[in-house]
Amino acid sequence: MTGQGSVFISYSSKNRGFVNRITSTLEHMGVKYWKAPEMIPAGSSYAREIPQAIQNCAIFLLVLSKTSQNSIWVEKEIDSAICNRKVIIPFQIEEMELNDTFRFYLNNVQMISYPDNEDGAFQELKRQLSQLMPPPEKGPEADSLRDGDGAPQMVAKGEPHAQAGDPHNRILSIETRDNPAEKNRGKSNALRMNRIPLACQYCGCKELRNVSMGTFRCVRCGRDNFDDYQTVRNYLERVGASSAQEIERDTGVPRRIIEYFFRDEYLEIPLNSQVRVPCERCGAPIRTGTLCDKCKEEAKKAAGAKSSSGAYRGSWHFQV
């Protein structure tokens, strides 16, 4: 299938020389990538192949330049990536200011800036790809629905999976509760539930500068404040897996918001876990969200169809 599990590279043809440096880096890492026009089969078209490649890719790598901002194809590609909820890595290759369209698209997305750090930009790209690219599938045995205690373990999507024997390979137990908001799930998502800081928690200053995804720096005291999702990730990385009560007590992030992070696919069950949760429509085992891929496609095709509602019961286990 086109671009399956690869890095989709969105770029302006005028930046082809720099893009070749990026593809060389990916090849050296052993990372698959997809880019036009080389990977468009003979007899096919841009309009047919590009949307499919974006839908199937693991990472959307945007080569950001003055010319790519003016490319109608790049604009269509990033719009498609956002609609398909892909992880976007903007790699800025020259000094520039974002226009209104790209400022809107890339709001709250952390960029890699080559002009600001020529020596470290490619290393940062390698680091992010190493963390964000999914590990290879391990075969049918990975699809077992339950382990001994029947409790799923979850990780933040995009984070490295904990290895056996890792001291952080502990569990965070989350009791789920019926959530009335799930009736309107199609009209809501985790990003809307994700609260951003309006004032510095240290000095009370209301002037915060968004310096990276989920991080807001106070212009007065210079200390970093975080949105809910980044707060949870920082906490789990710092102290290891913890109970819901501990996270709620120490971070102030409500359980209902953490539940949205799972249901909207910002948290997932590790690939190497034997545990899965059931698709709400057909009961097939899934690692994140509410529907399996088949049911997602059926829901898209059924005009006006609404996904089944319901809440998971028992306990969720999260880890980073």
MOBELGI-V114497 format. One record per residue. N is the residue number from 0. SS is DSSP state (A for helix, B for strand, O for the rest). Layout:
# MOBELGI-V114497
n=N ss=SS
n=N ss=SS
This chain:
# MOBELGI-V114497
n=0 ss=O
n=1 ss=O
n=2 ss=O
n=3 ss=O
n=4 ss=O
n=5 ss=O
n=6 ss=B
n=7 ss=B
n=8 ss=B
n=9 ss=B
n=10 ss=O
n=11 ss=O
n=12 ss=A
n=13 ss=A
n=14 ss=A
n=15 ss=A
n=16 ss=A
n=17 ss=A
n=18 ss=A
n=19 ss=A
n=20 ss=A
n=21 ss=A
n=22 ss=A
n=23 ss=A
n=24 ss=A
n=25 ss=A
n=26 ss=A
n=27 ss=A
n=28 ss=A
n=29 ss=O
n=30 ss=O
n=31 ss=O
n=32 ss=B
n=33 ss=B
n=34 ss=O
n=35 ss=O
n=36 ss=O
n=37 ss=O
n=38 ss=O
n=39 ss=O
n=40 ss=O
n=41 ss=O
n=42 ss=O
n=43 ss=O
n=44 ss=O
n=45 ss=A
n=46 ss=A
n=47 ss=A
n=48 ss=A
n=49 ss=A
n=50 ss=A
n=51 ss=A
n=52 ss=A
n=53 ss=A
n=54 ss=A
n=55 ss=A
n=56 ss=O
n=57 ss=O
n=58 ss=B
n=59 ss=B
n=60 ss=B
n=61 ss=B
n=62 ss=B
n=63 ss=B
n=64 ss=O
n=65 ss=A
n=66 ss=A
n=67 ss=A
n=68 ss=A
n=69 ss=O
n=70 ss=O
n=71 ss=A
n=72 ss=A
n=73 ss=A
n=74 ss=A
n=75 ss=A
n=76 ss=A
n=77 ss=A
n=78 ss=A
n=79 ss=A
n=80 ss=A
n=81 ss=A
n=82 ss=A
n=83 ss=O
n=84 ss=O
n=85 ss=O
n=86 ss=B
n=87 ss=B
n=88 ss=B
n=89 ss=B
n=90 ss=B
n=91 ss=B
n=92 ss=O
n=93 ss=O
n=94 ss=O
n=95 ss=O
n=96 ss=O
n=97 ss=O
n=98 ss=O
n=99 ss=A
n=100 ss=A
n=101 ss=A
n=102 ss=A
n=103 ss=A
n=104 ss=A
n=105 ss=O
n=106 ss=O
n=107 ss=O
n=108 ss=O
n=109 ss=O
n=110 ss=B
n=111 ss=B
n=112 ss=B
n=113 ss=O
n=114 ss=O
n=115 ss=O
n=116 ss=O
n=117 ss=O
n=118 ss=O
n=119 ss=O
n=120 ss=A
n=121 ss=A
n=122 ss=A
n=123 ss=A
n=124 ss=A
n=125 ss=A
n=126 ss=A
n=127 ss=A
n=128 ss=A
n=129 ss=A
n=130 ss=A
n=131 ss=A
n=132 ss=O
n=133 ss=O
n=134 ss=O
n=135 ss=O
n=136 ss=O
n=137 ss=O
n=138 ss=O
n=139 ss=A
n=140 ss=A
n=141 ss=A
n=142 ss=A
n=143 ss=O
n=144 ss=O
n=145 ss=O
n=146 ss=O
n=147 ss=O
n=148 ss=O
n=149 ss=O
n=150 ss=O
n=151 ss=B
n=152 ss=B
n=153 ss=B
n=154 ss=B
n=155 ss=B
n=156 ss=O
n=157 ss=O
n=158 ss=O
n=159 ss=O
n=160 ss=O
n=161 ss=O
n=162 ss=O
n=163 ss=O
n=164 ss=O
n=165 ss=O
n=166 ss=O
n=167 ss=O
n=168 ss=O
n=169 ss=O
n=170 ss=O
n=171 ss=B
n=172 ss=B
n=173 ss=B
n=174 ss=B
n=175 ss=O
n=176 ss=O
n=177 ss=O
n=178 ss=O
n=179 ss=A
n=180 ss=A
n=181 ss=A
n=182 ss=A
n=183 ss=A
n=184 ss=A
n=185 ss=A
n=186 ss=A
n=187 ss=O
n=188 ss=O
n=189 ss=A
n=190 ss=A
n=191 ss=A
n=192 ss=A
n=193 ss=O
n=194 ss=O
n=195 ss=O
n=196 ss=O
n=197 ss=O
n=198 ss=O
n=199 ss=O
n=200 ss=O
n=201 ss=O
n=202 ss=O
n=203 ss=O
n=204 ss=O
n=205 ss=O
n=206 ss=O
n=207 ss=B
n=208 ss=B
n=209 ss=B
n=210 ss=B
n=211 ss=B
n=212 ss=O
n=213 ss=O
n=214 ss=B
n=215 ss=B
n=216 ss=B
n=217 ss=B
n=218 ss=O
n=219 ss=O
n=220 ss=O
n=221 ss=O
n=222 ss=O
n=223 ss=B
n=224 ss=B
n=225 ss=B
n=226 ss=O
n=227 ss=A
n=228 ss=A
n=229 ss=A
n=230 ss=A
n=231 ss=A
n=232 ss=A
n=233 ss=A
n=234 ss=A
n=235 ss=A
n=236 ss=A
n=237 ss=A
n=238 ss=A
n=239 ss=O
n=240 ss=O
n=241 ss=O
n=242 ss=O
n=243 ss=A
n=244 ss=A
n=245 ss=A
n=246 ss=A
n=247 ss=A
n=248 ss=A
n=249 ss=A
n=250 ss=A
n=251 ss=O
n=252 ss=O
n=253 ss=O
n=254 ss=A
n=255 ss=A
n=256 ss=A
n=257 ss=A
n=258 ss=A
n=259 ss=A
n=260 ss=A
n=261 ss=A
n=262 ss=A
n=263 ss=O
n=264 ss=O
n=265 ss=O
n=266 ss=B
n=267 ss=B
n=268 ss=B
n=269 ss=O
n=270 ss=O
n=271 ss=O
n=272 ss=O
n=273 ss=O
n=274 ss=O
n=275 ss=O
n=276 ss=B
n=277 ss=B
n=278 ss=O
n=279 ss=O
n=280 ss=O
n=281 ss=O
n=282 ss=O
n=283 ss=O
n=284 ss=B
n=285 ss=B
n=286 ss=O
n=287 ss=O
n=288 ss=O
n=289 ss=O
n=290 ss=O
n=291 ss=O
n=292 ss=A
n=293 ss=A
n=294 ss=A
n=295 ss=A
n=296 ss=A
n=297 ss=A
n=298 ss=A
n=299 ss=A
n=300 ss=A
n=301 ss=O
n=302 ss=O
n=303 ss=O
n=304 ss=O
n=305 ss=O
n=306 ss=O
n=307 ss=O
n=308 ss=O
n=309 ss=O
n=310 ss=O
n=311 ss=O
n=312 ss=O
n=313 ss=O
n=314 ss=B
n=315 ss=B
n=316 ss=B
n=317 ss=B
n=318 ss=O
n=319 ss=O
